């Protein structure tokens, strides 16, 4: 995953541009609160490290949200229901995605701190990132039926580096509503960061 070679997709949000949005409905807020609890619990279990997420801010928007100020990893997922695919993404800053993967690899504190500075990831780190994506998708799958209709499933469809202020790439019709949940996350003694999960609202 050589991040500097990844091509921007979707373009940066123009400065000063205001995105129309509506207040998230109560079911959105409840779902994302449960979702972030599910992700934190699953990650803490597999990494044997303390993982905490704050109270989410949830909005319905009309474009994908970009990760600001720095390169992010987009953990992409697919929700399938009633013969249709619905796509989404969990955006995590690169250094913090490396932290999640490094804990999964049982790296020591010094090695992990050095790894957090990397921009060119080796094969082992890439594979660990893919595994992190699988766990995030699994956490979504565990709760998606509290928001989507019964029978919905979620699975990981890979991850991708995304430049700062560039919207993540996944199938999406521009202008359609998309629900964006963001919260502050903290892993062990590392600095807090913002994780952004976005997914089209339930059909109907």
C-alpha positions in Angstrom: 0.0 0.0 0.0 2.3 2.7 -1.3 0.2 5.7 -0.3 2.0 8.4 -2.4 1.1 6.6 -5.6 -2.6 6.4 -4.9 -4.7 8.6 -7.2 -7.2 10.9 -5.6 -10.8 9.9 -6.3 -13.8 12.2 -6.0 -11.8 15.4 -5.5 -11.2 17.6 -2.5 -14.1 19.5 -1.0 -13.9 23.0 -2.4 -12.9 25.6 0.3 -15.9 27.5 1.5 -18.4 25.0 0.0 -21.4 24.4 2.2 -22.9 20.9 2.0 -26.7 20.7 2.4 -27.6 18.3 5.1 -30.5 17.4 7.4 -30.6 16.4 11.0 -30.0 12.7 11.4 -33.1 10.8 12.4 -33.2 9.1 15.8 -32.7 5.6 14.3 -29.4 6.9 12.7 -28.1 8.1 16.0 -29.0 4.9 17.8 -27.4 2.8 15.1 -24.1 4.6 15.0 -23.9 4.7 18.8 -24.3 0.9 18.9 -22.0 0.5 15.9 -19.1 2.4 17.4 -19.5 0.4 20.7 -19.4 -2.8 18.6 -16.3 -1.8 16.7 -14.5 -0.7 19.9 -15.4 -4.0 21.7 -14.2 -6.1 18.8 -11.0 -4.2 18.2 -10.2 -4.3 22.0 -10.7 -8.0 22.1 -8.5 -8.9 19.1 -5.7 -6.4 20.0 -5.7 -7.0 23.7 -5.5 -3.2 24.2 -7.9 -0.6 25.5 -10.0 1.0 22.8 -12.5 3.7 23.6 -14.9 5.7 21.3 -16.7 8.9 22.3 -20.3 10.0 21.6 -20.8 10.1 17.9 -21.9 13.1 15.8 -24.3 11.8 13.1 -25.5 13.7 10.0 -27.3 13.0 6.8 -25.4 14.6 4.0 -25.4 14.7 0.2 -21.8 13.8 -0.5 -19.1 11.6 0.9 -17.1 13.2 3.7 -13.3 13.4 3.3 -10.7 13.0 6.1 -9.1 16.3 6.8 -5.5 17.4 7.0 -3.7 14.1 6.5 -3.7 10.8 4.6 -6.4 8.3 5.7 -7.0 4.7 5.2 -10.5 3.9 3.9 -11.7 0.6 5.1 -14.4 -0.2 2.6 -17.4 -2.4 3.2 -20.5 -3.7 1.4 -23.9 -4.1 2.9 -26.1 -6.5 0.9 -29.9 -6.7 1.2 -32.7 -7.9 -0.9 -30.4 -8.5 -3.9 -28.9 -5.0 -3.8 -25.5 -3.8 -2.7 -24.9 -0.7 -0.6 -21.4 0.6 -0.1 -19.7 2.5 2.6 -16.4 3.3 4.3 -14.7 3.8 7.6 -12.0 6.5 7.5 -9.0 6.3 9.9 -5.9 8.5 9.8 -2.9 6.5 8.4 -0.8 6.5 11.6 -3.8 5.3 13.6 -4.7 2.6 11.1 -1.1 1.5 11.4 -1.6 1.5 15.2 -4.6 -0.8 14.9 -2.7 -3.2 12.5 0.4 -3.0 14.7 -1.5 -4.1 17.8 -3.0 -6.9 15.8 0.6 -8.0 14.9 1.6 -7.7 18.6 4.3 -5.1 17.9 6.1 -3.7 20.8 5.8 0.0 21.8 9.1 1.1 20.2 8.4 -0.8 16.9 4.9 0.5 16.8 6.0 4.1 17.3 8.5 3.7 14.4 5.8 2.1 12.2 3.4 5.0 12.8 5.8 7.3 10.8 5.7 5.1 7.7 4.1 6.1 4.4 5.2 3.0 2.5 3.7 -0.2 4.1 5.3 -3.6 3.7 3.3 -6.7 2.8 2.9 -7.8 6.4 1.4 -4.5 7.4 -0.9 -4.5 4.4 -2.2 -7.9 5.3 -2.8 -6.8 8.9 -4.7 -3.7 7.7 -6.9 -6.0 5.6 -7.6 -8.0 8.7 -8.5 -4.8 10.6 -11.0 -4.1 7.8 -12.5 -7.6 8.2 -13.0 -6.9 12.0 -14.6 -3.5 11.3 -16.9 -5.1 8.8 -17.7 -7.9 11.2 -18.7 -5.4 13.9 -20.9 -3.6 11.4 -22.5 -7.0 10.4 -23.2 -7.7 14.0 -25.5 -4.7 14.3 -26.5 -3.7 10.8 -29.9 -5.4 11.1 -30.9 -3.0 13.9 -30.9 -0.3 11.2 -31.2 -2.0 7.8 -34.0 -4.5 7.2 -33.7 -8.1 8.4 -31.5 -10.2 6.2 -28.9 -7.5 5.6 -25.2 -8.6 5.8 -21.9 -6.7 5.7 -18.5 -7.7 4.6 -15.2 -6.0 3.9 -14.1 -5.2 0.3 -10.6 -4.0 1.0 -8.9 -0.8 2.0 -7.2 2.1 0.2 -5.0 5.1 1.1 -6.8 8.4 0.5 -5.0 11.8 0.4 -6.0 14.6 2.8 -9.3 16.3 2.1 -10.1 13.8 -0.7 -13.4 11.8 -0.5 -13.0 8.0 -0.3 -13.8 6.0 -3.3 -16.8 3.6 -3.3 -19.9 3.2 -5.4 -22.1 6.2 -4.7 -24.5 8.3 -6.8 -23.5 12.0 -6.2 -26.2 13.9 -4.5 -27.9 10.9 -2.9 -28.3 11.0 0.9 -25.5 9.4 3.0 -25.3 9.0 6.7 -22.1 10.1 8.3 -21.1 9.2 11.9 -17.9 10.5 13.4 -16.5 10.0 16.8 -13.2 10.5 18.8 -11.3 7.2 19.2 -8.4 6.3 21.4 -6.2 3.2 21.4 -4.1 2.4 24.5 -1.9 5.5 25.3 -1.8 6.8 21.7 -3.3 10.3 20.9 -7.0 10.4 20.2 -8.2 10.7 16.6 -11.4 10.9 14.6 -12.9 7.9 12.9 -15.6 8.5 10.2 -18.0 5.9 9.1 -20.4 6.6 6.3 -23.1 4.5 4.7 -26.2 5.1 2.6 -29.4 5.1 4.7 -31.6 2.0 4.9 -33.7 1.4 1.8 -37.2 2.9 1.9 
